[in-house]
Amino acid sequence: MNALLILNNGKVENCRVIVSLNRKAHIEQVISLLEEDRDREAFEILRNKADVREYLPRGRKPRFKPEVTLFEDML
């Protein structure tokens, strides 16, 4: 599963990161949490367990369409 995380916190603003989650158990857990509208928990799993594939500077589009996009400041 590939996801786009858009980080907006006190230290970072509009930092876009493509992450990849490979373990089937984690993918199923993230999907389940998203279906239950528990986006914050899904975001935390992606942030802590996924591998960073690419940092996207402002104005650059990802090379592929991620399955999930989560905005940190909207959770």
N, C-alpha and C positions, 0 to 999 in steps of 0.2 A: 504494500500500500504506500503510495506517495501522497504527501500532504504538503500544503503551503501554510507555513505559520507566519503570521504578521505580528511582530512583537512591538508593543507600545507600552512601555512602563516608564518609571522614573529615570532609568538609566539609558534606555534605548528608545528611539522613536522611528516608526515605520521601517523597521528592519525586516526584510522578507527572506525567509529561509525555506528551502525545499528539504524535507526529511523523508526518509524511507524506513518503514516499519516492516520487518521481515518475518518475525515469529508469528505463526498462525494464531497462537493463543492471544497475543497482544492485539492483533488485527481484529479478531472476534470481539475482544473486550472493548476496543475503541468503537466499533460499529454498534455494539449493544448500548454503550453509553450515549452515543449520538442519537440513537433511536429513542432513548429515554429522556432526551433533552438535558443531559448531564454533560454539557459541552466543556465545562471547566475541568472536569476529571479526565475527559478524553484528551484535552489539550495537554494536561500534565503528563499523561502517559506518552504522548507523542514527543513532548519536550525532553523527557527523561530517558525513554527507551529507544527512540528512533535514531538512526544514523543520519548525520547531516550529509546531503548530497551536493548542495549548491547554495551559495549566498547570492541573492539577486539585488544588484544595485538599483537605485531608483531609475525608472524608465525602461529597464530590461525585462522582457517577458520570459517566462519559463519555456524551456525547450519542449515540454510536454504538458498536457493538462493534468493537474493533480486531482486525485479522487476526492480530497477534502481540503477546504480552506478554512482556517480558524484565525480570528482576530483576537489577540490577547485582551485588549481593552474593552471588548464587547461581551466578554464572558462573565 
